[in-house]
Amino acid sequence: MKKLPILTAVLLLVACTSAPPTPEWQSQSLSAIKSYKAAYLSGNTRVAEVEFERAKTEVARTGRPDLMARLELLRCATQVASLVMNPCTGYQALAQDAAPAEHAYASFIAGRWAALQAEQLPMHYRTLVTQTQAQASQNAKAEPDTVAPIQSKLNQIEDPLARLVAAGALIRREPLSTADIELAVETASAQGWRRPLLAWLGVQLKRDQTIGNAETAAGIQRRIDLVLLKN
């Protein structure tokens, strides 16, 4: 059986062939979540909102605030991948009924990593968080002129959306390296995800404009213009 992306797997369990039939709310909410992510990442806000409300309606049938909290975290994480850094108010309203793993994930996507317990996170984020915490601790003890730039391990995260979520969470904490920004751009580009691609190209453009790299900035602007091209 093909492994589901982590943001979906954390909410929904797919029944095995030997198990009882999957409840209707699970199959319907899974369909809505997939449609929501596809629409949001492509930049179709209207469809994304409709599909997310459909997912909420299905999850609400269970009467379980903890599952609804996970769903709200999924939405916030998808937004963070596109550098939309709004407070995760939907989750906050349900946080009192959320599990420790959800609290940890909420801190992760908000960039609050200092006291984060990495083992409570999905597996593919743990090395990144542990390494970042260790480097930050070393830098805090070092002399100002010996502080080393933090080198992330974003490229070790295989799932494209998870990688962009991690990049978005990391940039909330500190400036990203040129290599990490380029990785985020090319990750979104390879998937054809218009919304995060425009967001990360914008970061890349600002970086090159700041350092006075006019030729590279012009090339990035051409990419942005192409993404914005309407049929």
Backbone as a ProteinNet text record, in pm:
[ID]
protein_1_A
[PRIMARY]
MKKLPILTAVLLLVACTSAPPTPEWQSQSLSAIKSYKAAYLSGNTRVAEVEFERAKTEVARTGRPDLMARLELLRCATQVASLVMNPCTGYQALAQDAAPAEHAYASFIAGRWAALQAEQLPMHYRTLVTQTQAQASQNAKAEPDTVAPIQSKLNQIEDPLARLVAAGALIRREPLSTADIELAVETASAQGWRRPLLAWLGVQLKRDQTIGNAETAAGIQRRIDLVLLKN
[TERTIARY]
83.4	0	86.9	56.6	135.7	121	234.9	233	176	83.2	22	118.1	108.6	186.6	159.8	261.7	252.8	140.9	113	9.6	-128.4	-145	-272.7	-277	-163.6	-160.3	-183	-142	-159.2	-306.3	-389.6	-531.8	-613.7	-579.4	-665.7	-592.1	-658.9	-604.1	-676.3	-600.9	-660.2	-677.2	-795.8	-824.1	-754.3	-699.1	-640.8	-752.6	-719.3	-822.1	-884.6	-808.1	-861.3	-940.6	-941.3	-1010.6	-1153.8	-1236.4	-1374.1	-1373	-1482.1	-1489.1	-1457.3	-1390.4	-1355.2	-1481.4	-1494.4	-1611	-1621.6	-1742.8	-1764.8	-1697.4	-1699.3	-1640.5	-1491.2	-1423.9	-1281.3	-1253.6	-1324.9	-1301.1	-1340	-1449.2	-1492.4	-1397.9	-1351.8	-1260.8	-1125	-1079.8	-954.7	-962.4	-1073.1	-1092.5	-1090.2	-1156.6	-1162.2	-1025	-949.4	-815.7	-724.6	-728.5	-646.9	-684	-813.7	-858.8	-820.3	-828.1	-789.7	-643.4	-556.7	-413.6	-380.3	-439.9	-412.9	-457.5	-576.1	-628.2	-548	-515.4	-441.9	-304.1	-232.8	-96.8	-94	-201.3	-208.1	-249.3	-294.6	-334.9	-482.9	-562.3	-707.5	-772.1	-776.3	-823.5	-969.3	-1053.2	-1196.6	-1223.6	-1166.9	-1188.3	-1128.2	-1010.9	-946.5	-1036.4	-1098	-1184.8	-1307.1	-1363.6	-1479.6	-1441.3	-1327.4	-1285.6	-1247.3	-1189.1	-1154.7	-1280.4	-1378.9	-1505.1	-1572	-1558.4	-1613.5	-1542.8	-1411.6	-1336.9	-1378.7	-1397	-1438.9	-1575.9	-1665.8	-1799.4	-1792.7	-1706.9	-1694.2	-1631.3	-1525.2	-1459.4	-1551.6	-1632.5	-1725	-1824.3	-1849.7	-1942.8	-1894.6	-1763.7	-1709.8	-1726.9	-1750.3	-1759.7	-1627.9	-1514.2	-1382.5	-1301.4	-1288.6	-1211	-1064.6	-1009.3	-868.8	-844.6	-939.1	-925.5	-943.1	-1032.9	-1051.2	-926.1	-861.2	-737.1	-629.9	-621.3	-524.6	-555.4	-681.3	-720.3	-680.3	-701.9	-663.9	-511.9	-437.5	-292.1	-248.9	-319	-288.4	-302.8	-409.9	-430.2	-318.6	-283.4	-179.8	-44.8	-13.7	113	119.7	10	6.5	27.2	-26.3	-5.3	139.4	199.3	339.5	430.5	398.7	477.5	478.7	373	362.4	396.3	458.3	501.9	386.8	269.4	156.2	163.9	205.1	241.3	134.3	9.1	-98.4	-101.2	-148.4	-165.2	-260.1	-230.5	-313.6	-432.4	-524.5	-634.7	-730.5	-750.2	-839.1	-790.1	-659.9	-602.6	-606.2	-572.7	-567.1	-700.1	-808.8	-940.8	-968.2	-892.9	-913.6	-795.7	-695.5	-569.7	-586.4	-683.5	-699.8	-737.5	-790.6	-829	-730.5	-621.7	-524.2	-423.6	-363.6	-264	-127.6	-32.7	101.9	168.6	145.6	206.7	155.8	29.9	-25.5	31.7	48	109.8	251.4	324.8	461.6	462.5	370.2	366.6	326.9	235.9	197	316.7	398.8	519.6	618.4	627.3	720.5	688	563	530.2	531.3	521.8	529.7	673.8	769.9	910.2	956.4	876.7	914.5	982.8	1113.3	1185.2	1272.1	1288.9	1386.9	1362.2	1237.6	1205.6	1131.8	1136.9	1062.1	1127	1047.2	1095.9	1081.4	1193.4	1191.8	1124.9	1133.5	1075.1	923	861.6	716.6	671.7	766.6	735.9	735.9	675.5	690.3	838.6	870.8	1008.9	1097.3	1043.7	1132.7	1168	1111.9	1149.3	1249.3	1268	1341.8	1487.7	1554.6	1695.8	1715.3	1630.4	1639.5	1627.1	1528.5	1505.9	1620.5	1661.8	1769.7	1898.7	1930	2051.5	2044.7	1930.1	1914.1	1924.8	1864.6	1874	2018.4	2092.5	2231.2	2318	2300.1	2379.7	2346.7	2218.2	2177.5	2237.4	2243.1	2301.2	2450.9	2519.8	2663.1	2689.1	2607.9	2626.2	2599.6	2506.8	2474.5	2592.2	2676.2	2791.3	2917.8	2913	3032.1	3049.3	3172.2	3199	3129.5	3082.3	3006.6	3077.2	3209.7	3280.5	3309.8	3270.4	3293.1	3161.9	3049.8	2920.3	2911.5	2880.1	2873.2	2731	2713.7	2579.2	2521.1	2393.2	2328.6	2305.2	2353.9	2336.3	2224.5	2117.9	2002.9	2017.3	1926.9	1923.3	1790.9	1745.6	1620.3	1625.5	1742.5	1752.9	1737.6	1741.3	1722.5	1574.8	1487	1343.4	1292.1	1247.3	1213.3	1078.1	978.4	844.7	845.4	802.4	811.2	734.2	610.6	533	592.9	634.8	698.4	824.2	899.4	1021.3	987.5	881.8	843	786.6	714.7	665.6	784.2	883.3	1001.8	1075.7	1087.1	1154.3	1079.2	946.2	866.2	876.4	878.4	892.7	1030.3	1131.6	1268.2	1290.3	1230.6	1251.1	1179.5	1086.7	1024.3	1122.9	1224.1	1322.4	1444.1	1488.3	1617	1624.9	1713.6	1731.3	1782.6	1731.7	1777.7	1899.3	1978.1	2091.7	2041.1	2126.9	2092.9	2058	2131.9	2106.9	1969.5	1928.5	1798	1684.2	1702.1	1599.6	1586.5	1699.1	1696	1629.9	1656.7	1594.6	1443	1395.3	1251.3	1189.5	1256	1206.7	1194.5	1299.7	1299.1	1205.6	1183.4	1086	946	908.2	776.8	765.1	871.5	870.9	850.5	920.6	911.8	771.2	698.1	562.5	457.6	498.2	401.3	309.1	360.1	278.7	294.5	198.7	208.8	221	139	138	272	321.4	451.8	566.7	557	664	675.8	564.6	568.3	622.9	583.2	629.1	780.2	832.1	975.3	1058.2	1004.2	1072.7	1083.2	979.9	983.1	1095.1	1114.2	1224.4	1357.9	1369.6	1492.7	1522.7	1418.3	1434.5	1483.2	1422	1461.2	1605.5	1646.2	1783.9	1882.9	1857.2	1951.2	1946.2	1829.8	1822	1899.8	1893.3	1960.9	2112.2	2164.3	2309.3	2356.7	2263.5	2299.7	2330.1	2275	2297	2187.2	2202.5	2096.5	2065.1	2166.6	2143.6	2064	2102.4	2029.3	1887.3	1872.1	1739.5	1649.3	1705.7	1625.9	1577.6	1661.9	1621.5	1510.5	1518.4	1413.4	1282.7	1289.9	1169.1	1103.4	1184.6	1127.1	1052.6	1105.4	1035.3	902.5	903.7	780.4	679	721.1	630.2	568.8	648.8	597.5	492.1	516.9	418.8	288.9	299.6	182.5	109.5	170.3	109.2	-25.3	-126.6	-262.4	-292.3	-363.4	-402.6	-510.9
-120	0	125	219.2	340.1	423.6	469.6	549.3	687.3	728.9	860	967.7	1090.5	1201.6	1220	1266.8	1270	1358.4	1471.7	1562	1500.2	1408.5	1338.5	1219.1	1148.2	1028.4	1061.3	1181.9	1218	1237.4	1257.4	1277	1152.6	1081.2	974.3	842.3	734.8	600.6	528.4	475.1	403.2	256.9	205.1	69.1	-32	-137	-246.4	-336.3	-419.7	-502.7	-599.5	-635.4	-729.3	-660	-529.9	-453.7	-425.3	-380.2	-342.1	-228.8	-210.2	-102.9	32.6	115.8	248.5	331.7	397.2	482.5	589.7	625.3	720.9	854.3	900	1030.5	1031	918.3	912.7	924.9	847.9	851.7	987.3	1044.8	1174.4	1286.9	1281.8	1385.9	1373.2	1250.7	1231.2	1291.2	1267.5	1323.7	1476.3	1532.7	1678.2	1736.8	1668.1	1716.3	1717.1	1611.3	1605.9	1719.1	1742.1	1849.3	1986.1	2001.5	2128.3	2159.3	2062.5	2086.9	2117.5	2040.7	2063.7	2203.7	2244.4	2375.6	2487.9	2472.6	2578.8	2598.4	2490.5	2500.1	2552.6	2527.9	2580.4	2727	2778.5	2918.3	2942.7	2835.3	2849.3	2859.1	2979	3000.6	2962.5	2996.6	2970.2	2820.7	2741.7	2596.6	2540.8	2590.1	2542	2564.2	2680.8	2709.5	2617.2	2591.5	2502.6	2361.8	2312.5	2177.1	2163.8	2268.1	2260	2257.7	2335.8	2332.9	2196.3	2134.4	1999.6	1900.6	1913.6	1826.6	1849.8	1975.3	2006.2	1946.5	1954.4	1898.9	1748.7	1678.7	1534.7	1501.6	1572.9	1546.3	1581.3	1685	1725	1614.4	1525.3	1415.6	1323.4	1323.6	1236.2	1293.7	1424.5	1487.4	1487	1482.4	1473.5	1600.6	1685.7	1808.8	1782.5	1670.4	1642.2	1620.9	1554.4	1536	1667.5	1750.4	1880.5	1966.7	1953.9	2027	1984.9	1855.5	1806.7	1862.8	1869.9	1924	2071.1	2146.1	2287.6	2303.8	2215.5	2219.2	2189.2	2097.9	2066.7	2191.6	2265.2	2388.7	2488.6	2507.6	2604.6	2564	2435.2	2388.3	2410.8	2387.5	2409.6	2557.1	2643.2	2787.4	2825.9	2767.9	2798	2759	2649.6	2608.6	2716.2	2797.7	2906.9	3042	3038.2	3159	3249.6	3190.2	3262.7	3238.5	3339.7	3321.8	3374.1	3356.4	3399	3312	3366.8	3283.6	3167.5	3053.2	2934.3	2936.3	3029.1	3051.8	2934.1	2864.6	2748.4	2642	2618.6	2520.5	2573.1	2699.3	2755.3	2742.4	2752.2	2739.3	2597.7	2501	2360.2	2301	2381.1	2329.6	2256.9	2298.1	2234.6	2086.9	2046.8	1906.9	1832.4	1898.6	1836.6	1753.5	1655.6	1567.9	1635.3	1584.2	1642.7	1651.1	1551.7	1554.3	1672.9	1706.7	1822.6	1952.9	1959.3	2078	2097.2	1986.4	1992.9	2039.4	1986.5	2023.8	2170.3	2216.5	2358	2447.6	2408.5	2485.4	2478.8	2362.8	2345.7	2440.5	2441.6	2524.5	2673	2704.5	2844.6	2891.1	2798.6	2833.5	2841.5	2789.2	2789.7	2656.1	2650.8	2523.9	2511	2617.6	2617.2	2503.8	2486.7	2383.9	2265.2	2255.3	2152.4	2015.3	1915.2	1778	1712.5	1692.6	1647.4	1511.5	1427	1292.5	1294.1	1406.4	1417.8	1459.2	1489.6	1534.6	1417.8	1434.7	1334.6	1308.8	1186.3	1140.9	1230.4	1275.6	1345.6	1488.5	1537.4	1668.4	1659.5	1543	1532.2	1571.8	1523.7	1556.6	1706.1	1765.8	1909.4	1988.3	1955	2028.8	2005.6	1880.7	1849.7	1920.4	1916.8	1980.9	2132.8	2191.6	2336.4	2379.5	2302.5	2334.2	2328.2	2226	2209.3	2323.6	2361.5	2470.6	2603.2	2624.9	2748.6	2755.6	2641.4	2637.1	2666.1	2610	2635.7	2782.2	2838.9	2978.8	3072.7	3033.9	3118.2	3127.6	3023.8	3021.8	3078.8	3098.5	3140.3	3291.3	3334.1	3476.9	3528.4	3652.4	3704.3	3687.1	3701.1	3692.3	3549.3	3453	3312.3	3236.8	3307.2	3242	3186.4	3058.9	2992.9	2997.8	3022.2	3017.8	2876.9	2870.1	2740.4	2677.7	2556.2	2482.4	2380.4	2395.9	2307.6	2179.2	2087	1959.3	1945.2	2054.9	2051.3	1951.1	1937.5	1848.2	1701.1	1669.4	1531.1	1495.1	1593.5	1567.6	1534.5	1411.3	1364.9	1414.6	1419.5	1460.2	1609.2	1647.5	1787.9	1884.5	1849.4	1941.8	1952.8	1840.8	1844.1	1929.2	1923.1	2004.1	2152.8	2189.1	2330.9	2378.2	2291.1	2326	2353.4	2265.2	2283.1	2411.7	2441.3	2564.1	2687.2	2683.2	2794.2	2811.3	2699.8	2706.9	2759.5	2716	2756.7	2905.4	2956.3	3098.4	3189.3	3134.6	3212.1	3232.7	3147	3153.7	3237.2	3225.4	3283	3294.7	3378.4	3385.3	3252.1	3211.9	3088.3	3115.3	3010.4	3020.9	3032.1	3081	3089.3	2952.2	2850.4	2714	2663.7	2693.6	2648.1	2720.3	2848.6	2921.8	2865	2837.9	2778.9	2641.8	2563.6	2432	2445.1	2540.9	2562.5	2603.7	2692.1	2736	2618.1	2538.7	2428.6	2315.3	2299.9	2201.4	2238.5	2364	2410.4	2406.8	2443.5	2443.9	2304	2206.5	2069.4	2012.3	2056.9	2008.2	2090.8	2204.5	2292	2360.6	2384.3	2446.8	2599.3	2660.9	2802.3	2893.2	2869.5	2961.4	2961.6	2845.5	2849.9	2891.3	2858.2	2898.3	3049.6	3119.6	3265.5	3322.1	3260.7	3309.2	3294.2	3178.2	3154.4	3227.3	3244	3327.6	3471.6	3517.5	3651.2	3666	3562.8	3565.2	3567.7	3484.7	3476.8	3610.4	3671.7	3800.2	3907.5	3913.2	4013.5	3993.5	3867	3838.5	3892.9	3865.7	3910	4060.8	4119.6	4265.5	4331.1	4271.6	4328.3	4328.3	4221.8	4211.9	4274.7	4331.4	4401.6	4313	4192.5	4100.4	4122.2	4227	4270.5	4168.1	4104	4009.6	3888.6	3833.7	3718.9	3759.3	3878.6	3927.8	3941.3	3985.3	3999.1	3863.2	3761.3	3627.2	3573	3601.6	3558.6	3629.8	3757.2	3831.8	3774	3727.9	3665	3536.9	3462.8	3341.6	3378.7	3482.3	3527.7	3570.5	3644.7	3690.6	3572.1	3468.6	3350.3	3278.7	3266	3200.5	3278.9	3410.5	3497.5	3507.7	3452.9	3460	3390.3	3457.5	3401.9	3350.7	3238.3	3181.3	3266.2
0	0	0	-83.9	-93.8	32	82.8	204.6	178.9	265.5	250.9	296.5	241.2	292.7	440.7	515.6	660.7	711.4	642.7	691.1	681.2	584.4	573.2	667.2	676.2	760.1	906.1	949.1	1087.9	1123.4	1023.7	1048.7	1020.1	914.5	865.1	859.9	896.4	887.2	775	682.5	571	610.9	595.8	638.4	547.7	607.5	531.3	479	383.8	321.5	420	525.4	623.6	733.5	734.3	837.2	794	888.5	853.2	750.9	679.5	579.6	641.4	565.1	612.6	634.4	750.3	772.9	665.1	632.2	523.9	552	678.2	708.7	677.4	697.2	667.9	518.4	440.3	295.8	237.2	285.9	235.1	277.5	401.3	447.8	380.6	355.9	284.2	144.2	75.8	-57.2	-52.6	46.9	59.1	91	175.6	211.5	90	12.8	-108.9	-204	-219.2	-308.2	-253.5	-122.3	-59.6	-86.5	-60	-78.7	-224.4	-315.1	-457.8	-499.7	-454.6	-492.3	-428.2	-300.2	-231	-291.2	-313.2	-364.2	-507.4	-581.6	-718.1	-721.4	-606.9	-598.9	-616.8	-615.5	-631.9	-494.5	-440.7	-304.3	-286.5	-382.6	-368.4	-355	-442.2	-436.5	-308.2	-269.1	-147.2	-25.8	-17.9	96.4	98	-17.9	-26.2	18.7	-27.7	5.4	152	208	349.8	435.9	399.5	473.9	461.5	346.2	329.4	420.9	432.2	522.7	667.3	705.6	842.2	872.8	776.7	796.6	823.4	749.3	767.9	903.2	939.7	1067.5	1183.6	1168.9	1274.9	1307.5	1212.1	1235.5	1346.4	1375.6	1479.8	1619.2	1627.9	1759.7	1834.3	1760.7	1824.8	1797.8	1899.7	1882.1	1848.9	1896.4	1868.8	1719.2	1650.8	1506.6	1431.7	1480.9	1417.1	1435.9	1551.7	1576.2	1476.2	1447.1	1348.8	1210.4	1178.3	1048.4	1036.6	1141.9	1139.4	1127.4	1191.8	1179	1036.5	972.2	832.4	746.1	767.9	690.8	717.7	844.2	878	820.8	824.9	770.8	620.6	551.2	406.6	375.2	459.1	440.6	467.1	570.7	602	486.2	417.8	301.4	194.3	192	95.5	158.3	277.2	348.3	388.7	410.5	468.4	618.3	692.9	833.2	929.4	896.8	985.8	1111	1224	1343.4	1314.6	1373.1	1349.5	1445.7	1421.2	1515.3	1522.3	1410.2	1413	1507.8	1506.8	1599.9	1742.7	1761.4	1896.2	1969.5	1894.6	1956	2004.1	1953.4	1987.4	2063.4	2092.9	2146.8	2279.6	2358.7	2489.5	2478	2364.4	2344.5	2254.3	2217.1	2127.6	2206.8	2138.5	2199.1	2200.6	2282	2285.7	2149.4	2064.1	1930.5	1849.4	1865.2	1794.7	1851.6	1984	2043.9	1989	1977.8	1925.8	1780.6	1701.5	1560.6	1544.2	1629.3	1625	1654.7	1752.7	1783	1667.8	1604.5	1493.4	1378.9	1333.6	1217.4	1251.3	1381.1	1424.2	1441.7	1426.8	1443.3	1587	1680.3	1822.4	1854.1	1831.1	1840.4	1964.5	2040	2148.9	2248.1	2290.8	2389.7	2327.6	2197.6	2126.4	2145.2	2173	2182.8	2045.9	1979.8	1841.2	1824.1	1925.6	1912.7	1903.8	1934.9	1923.4	1783.3	1698.3	1562.5	1465.5	1348.1	1242.2	1215.7	1180.2	1171.9	1085.2	970.1	878.8	922	1033.3	1084.3	1199.9	1254.8	1381.3	1368.8	1264	1247.4	1227.8	1147.6	1122.8	1252.3	1334.9	1459.3	1557.6	1574	1667.3	1628.2	1500.3	1450.7	1468.4	1438.3	1451.4	1596.7	1687	1829.2	1877.4	1833.2	1876.5	1826.2	1700.1	1644.9	1711.4	1739.4	1806.2	1946.4	2015	2149.3	2145.1	2045.8	2031.2	2000.1	1912.6	1875.2	1991.7	2079.5	2194.8	2291.2	2291.2	2381.8	2316.9	2186.4	2114.1	2118	2090.6	2077	1950.8	1951.3	1836.1	1702.7	1700	1572.3	1528.8	1612.9	1577.6	1555.2	1557.2	1538.4	1396	1387.2	1256.5	1204.2	1074	1016.8	1028.9	1059.1	1075.5	939.1	923.1	798.9	819	747.4	767.8	687.3	714	643.3	567.2	509.7	434.9	320.9	260.9	144.8	181.5	310	353.5	372.9	361.1	371.7	232.2	212.9	79.3	29.9	116.8	74.2	39.6	-82.1	-124.2	-34.2	1.4	83.7	223.3	279.6	411.4	408.8	300.4	287.6	285.4	213.4	208	341.7	410.4	544.1	636.3	632	715.8	680.1	551.6	508.9	559.4	550.5	599.1	749.1	821.5	966.5	1005.2	930.6	961.5	935.7	828.6	796	895.8	972.1	1079.1	1194.3	1201	1309.2	1271.6	1147.6	1109.2	957.4	905.9	760.6	706.6	592.6	530.4	442.7	422.9	332.4	189.3	102.4	-40	-95.4	-51.6	-99.5	-57.5	66.1	114.1	42.6	15.9	-58.9	-199.6	-263	-396.7	-394.5	-289.8	-277.4	-266.2	-187	-172.9	-306.3	-377.8	-509	-603.8	-613.5	-709.4	-666.8	-537.5	-490.1	-536.4	-515.9	-560	-711.8	-780.5	-926.9	-982.5	-926.4	-976.3	-963.1	-859.5	-836.7	-911.2	-968.1	-1032.7	-933.8	-812	-707.5	-716.9	-779.9	-815	-692.4	-590.5	-475.6	-401.4	-355.2	-286.8	-378.4	-508	-599.1	-604.6	-618.4	-621	-490.1	-379.4	-249	-234.5	-271.1	-254.3	-360	-479.7	-578	-527.6	-458	-400.2	-298.4	-215	-118.2	-191	-293.4	-371.5	-441.4	-495.6	-563.5	-466.9	-351.1	-252.2	-208.9	-192.3	-151.9	-255.3	-382.5	-485.8	-507	-491	-500.7	-387.4	-267.9	-151.7	-168.8	-227.8	-244	-375.4	-450.7	-573.2	-691.3	-690.7	-802.5	-905.6	-985	-1075.1	-1183.7	-1237.5	-1346.3	-1299	-1183.4	-1128.8	-1090.7	-1031.9	-993.6	-1115.1	-1226	-1348.2	-1397.4	-1385.3	-1424.2	-1336.4	-1207.9	-1114.4	-1147.1	-1178.3	-1213	-1337.4	-1431.8	-1551.5	-1514.9	-1420	-1374.4	-1309.2	-1227.2	-1160.9	-1265.1	-1363.9	-1470.2	-1544.8	-1564.2	-1635.2	-1550.8	-1419.7	-1333.2	-1329.2	-1335.3	-1329	-1463.8	-1567.5	-1700	-1700.5	-1747.7	-1750.6	-1889.3	-1892.3	-2022	-2087.7
[MASK]
+++++++++++++++++++++++++++++++++++++++++++++++++++++++++++++++++++++++++++++++++++++++++++++++++++++++++++++++++++++++++++++++++++++++++++++++++++++++++++++++++++++++++++++++++++++++++++++++++++++++++++++++++++++++++++++++++++++++

